Amino acid sequence: MNIAQMMKQAQQMQKKLQETQNELANTEFSSESGNGAVSVICDGQGKFKSIKLSKAALNPENPDSVDTDTVEMLEDLITTAINNATEQATKEMQTKMKSLTGGINIPGLF
C-alpha cells in the first residue's frame, strides 16, 4: 500500500468518525425512575440534556400542592448544576489528554 492510499483511507476513516459523532450527538436517550417521577435525557455522547420532575416526586403526600413554577425552577437548577460539572470534567479531561498527546489533536479522543 502506498502513501496516497493510506492517506485516502485515513481521510475516509476520519470522515466516518465525524459522521458517527454527529449522529450520536443528535440521538437522544431517555430514562425514568420512580415510575416516571424523574426522567432524564442525554445525547448519544453521554451529554446531559434535560431533566423532568413530577410534582409527586417533590411532594408524594400532596402533589397538587406543588406549583408548576417550583418544578420548573428546580429542573433548571439541577440542569445548570449538571451542565457546569460536566463542563468542568470535560475541560480537565482535555487538559490531561493534551499533556499526554503533546498537544496533538487526535480526532474522536475528546
matplotlib code that plots the C-alpha trace (Angstrom):
import matplotlib.pyplot as plt

x = [0.0, 1.4, 1.2, -1.6, -3.8, -3.0, -3.9, -7.1, -8.1, -7.2, -9.4, -12.3, -11.9, -11.9, -15.0, -16.8, -15.7, -17.1, -20.3, -20.7, -20.0, -22.6, -25.2, -24.5, -24.8, -28.2, -29.5, -31.4, -31.6, -34.1, -34.5, -37.0, -37.0, -39.7, -42.4, -41.8, -41.3, -37.9, -37.0, -33.6, -32.5, -28.9, -27.4, -25.5, -22.2, -23.4, -24.0, -26.9, -29.7, -32.7, -34.5, -38.2, -39.6, -43.2, -45.0, -45.3, -41.5, -41.4, -44.4, -45.7, -48.2, -49.8, -48.6, -51.2, -49.6, -46.6, -46.9, -45.5, -43.1, -41.5, -41.0, -39.5, -37.2, -35.9, -35.4, -33.5, -31.3, -30.5, -29.8, -27.4, -25.5, -25.1, -24.0, -21.5, -20.0, -19.9, -18.1, -15.5, -14.9, -14.6, -12.1, -10.0, -10.1, -9.0, -6.1, -4.9, -5.2, -3.4, -0.5, -0.4, -0.6, 1.8, -0.9, -1.6, -5.3, -6.4, -10.0, -12.5, -10.3, -12.3]
y = [0.0, 3.4, 6.6, 8.0, 5.0, 5.3, 9.0, 8.3, 5.6, 7.9, 10.6, 8.2, 6.9, 10.5, 11.4, 8.3, 9.0, 12.6, 11.4, 8.9, 11.6, 13.9, 11.0, 10.3, 14.0, 14.1, 10.9, 11.1, 8.5, 8.8, 7.0, 7.2, 6.3, 6.2, 5.2, 8.3, 10.7, 11.6, 11.4, 12.4, 12.8, 12.5, 12.6, 9.7, 11.2, 11.0, 14.7, 15.6, 17.5, 17.7, 16.5, 16.4, 16.1, 15.2, 17.0, 13.7, 13.4, 16.6, 16.0, 12.4, 13.1, 16.0, 16.5, 19.2, 21.5, 21.9, 24.6, 24.3, 27.2, 25.5, 22.3, 24.2, 26.2, 23.0, 21.4, 24.5, 24.5, 20.7, 21.2, 24.1, 22.2, 19.0, 21.0, 23.0, 19.9, 18.2, 21.2, 21.2, 17.5, 17.9, 20.7, 18.7, 15.7, 17.8, 19.3, 15.9, 14.4, 17.3, 16.8, 13.0, 13.6, 16.6, 18.9, 16.7, 16.7, 13.1, 13.1, 11.2, 11.3, 14.1]
z = [0.0, -1.0, 1.0, -1.2, -0.4, 3.3, 3.3, 1.4, 4.0, 6.9, 5.4, 4.9, 8.4, 9.8, 7.8, 9.0, 12.6, 12.3, 10.8, 13.7, 16.3, 14.7, 14.6, 18.3, 19.2, 17.5, 19.2, 22.4, 25.2, 28.0, 31.3, 34.1, 37.7, 40.4, 37.9, 35.9, 38.9, 37.4, 33.7, 32.2, 28.6, 27.4, 23.9, 22.4, 23.5, 27.1, 27.5, 29.8, 28.0, 30.4, 33.5, 34.2, 37.7, 38.6, 41.3, 43.1, 43.2, 45.2, 47.4, 47.3, 50.0, 48.2, 44.6, 43.9, 46.5, 44.3, 41.7, 38.1, 38.6, 41.5, 39.5, 36.5, 38.8, 40.4, 37.0, 35.8, 38.9, 38.5, 34.8, 35.4, 38.1, 36.0, 32.9, 35.0, 36.5, 33.1, 31.5, 34.3, 33.9, 30.1, 30.4, 32.9, 30.6, 27.6, 29.6, 30.7, 27.3, 25.6, 28.0, 27.1, 23.4, 23.4, 22.1, 19.0, 18.2, 17.8, 16.3, 18.4, 21.5, 23.1]

ax = plt.figure().add_subplot(projection="3d")
ax.plot(x, y, z, "-o")
ax.set_aspect("equal")
plt.show()
